[in-house]
Amino acid sequence: MGEIPNRAVFAQQEFKNLLAPYFQIVNCVKAGDMDKFRSLVSQYQGVFKADKNLSLVHRLKHTVIKFGLKKINIAYSKISLADVKEKLSIESVEETEQIVAKAIRDGVIEAIISHDN
């Protein structure tokens, strides 16, 4: 549902080792770090597949981007789409523009896209 579980869930001794990959994913999502997210998904793909959670984990990509956009929005008053693309490790400037426009429309961030500037 896009909600991040409480950290206490991951701290329970009997589940700590089993949930370690998920805890790393949660931390990565909160940081908005797409490179780390891709790395962790690749590293723990077998675990997620065995748990039948791989598709769920893949859907978190959008949440990682959302958190990353929020961090960028707080840190910068102006930033180019190319720089946003680099910071979020998105494939293309066009895809970045679509993602940013949707985030603005959905109220995730408060911004204006200006092609002139």
C-alpha positions in Angstrom: 0.0 0.0 0.0 3.1 2.2 -0.1 3.2 2.5 3.7 6.5 1.8 5.5 6.2 -0.7 8.4 7.2 0.5 11.9 10.9 -0.2 12.7 9.8 -2.3 15.7 8.6 -5.0 13.3 12.2 -5.4 12.1 13.7 -5.3 15.5 12.0 -8.4 16.8 14.7 -10.9 17.6 12.9 -14.0 16.1 12.4 -12.1 12.8 15.6 -10.0 12.6 17.6 -12.2 10.2 14.6 -13.2 8.1 13.5 -9.6 7.6 17.0 -8.1 7.1 16.6 -7.7 3.3 13.3 -6.0 3.8 14.7 -3.7 6.4 17.4 -2.6 4.0 14.8 -2.0 1.3 12.7 0.1 3.8 15.7 2.2 4.7 16.5 2.7 1.0 13.0 3.7 0.2 13.0 6.3 3.0 16.3 7.7 1.7 14.9 7.9 -1.9 18.1 6.2 -3.2 17.3 4.6 -6.5 20.8 3.2 -7.1 20.8 1.4 -3.7 17.3 0.2 -4.3 18.2 -1.4 -7.6 21.3 -2.9 -6.0 19.3 -4.4 -3.1 16.6 -5.8 -5.4 19.2 -7.5 -7.5 21.1 -8.8 -4.4 18.0 -10.2 -2.7 16.0 -11.1 -5.7 16.1 -14.8 -4.8 14.8 -14.1 -1.2 12.0 -11.9 -2.5 11.1 -14.5 -5.2 11.1 -17.3 -2.6 8.8 -15.2 -0.3 6.6 -14.4 -3.3 7.1 -10.7 -2.7 9.3 -9.8 -5.7 6.5 -8.0 -7.6 5.6 -6.1 -4.4 9.2 -5.0 -4.0 9.4 -3.9 -7.6 6.3 -1.7 -7.1 8.2 0.2 -4.4 10.2 1.8 -7.1 7.6 4.6 -7.3 7.8 5.2 -3.6 11.6 5.5 -3.8 11.2 8.1 -6.5 8.5 9.9 -4.5 10.8 10.1 -1.4 13.7 11.2 -3.6 11.6 13.9 -5.2 10.5 15.2 -1.8 14.1 15.4 -0.7 15.1 17.3 -3.9 12.1 19.6 -3.5 13.2 20.6 0.0 16.9 21.0 -0.9 16.5 23.0 -4.2 14.5 26.1 -5.2 15.5 25.5 -8.8 16.9 22.4 -10.5 16.9 21.2 -14.0 15.1 18.0 -15.1 18.5 16.6 -16.2 19.8 17.0 -12.7 16.7 15.4 -11.2 17.2 12.6 -13.7 20.8 12.1 -12.5 19.9 12.3 -8.8 17.1 9.8 -9.0 18.9 7.6 -11.6 15.9 7.7 -14.0 16.4 6.5 -17.6 15.5 9.7 -19.5 14.7 13.3 -19.2 11.3 12.7 -20.8 10.5 10.0 -18.2 11.7 12.4 -15.4 9.4 15.1 -16.7 6.5 12.8 -16.6 7.3 11.6 -13.1 7.8 15.2 -11.8 4.6 16.4 -13.5 2.6 13.5 -11.9 4.1 14.3 -8.5 3.1 17.9 -8.9 -0.4 17.0 -10.0 -0.8 14.5 -7.1 0.4 17.1 -4.6 3.5 15.1 -3.6 5.7 18.1 -4.3 5.0 21.8 -4.8 6.8 22.9 -8.0 6.5 24.3 -11.5 8.0 22.9 -14.6 9.5 25.7 -16.7 10.9 24.7 -20.1 12.4 28.1 -20.6 14.4 28.0 -17.4 
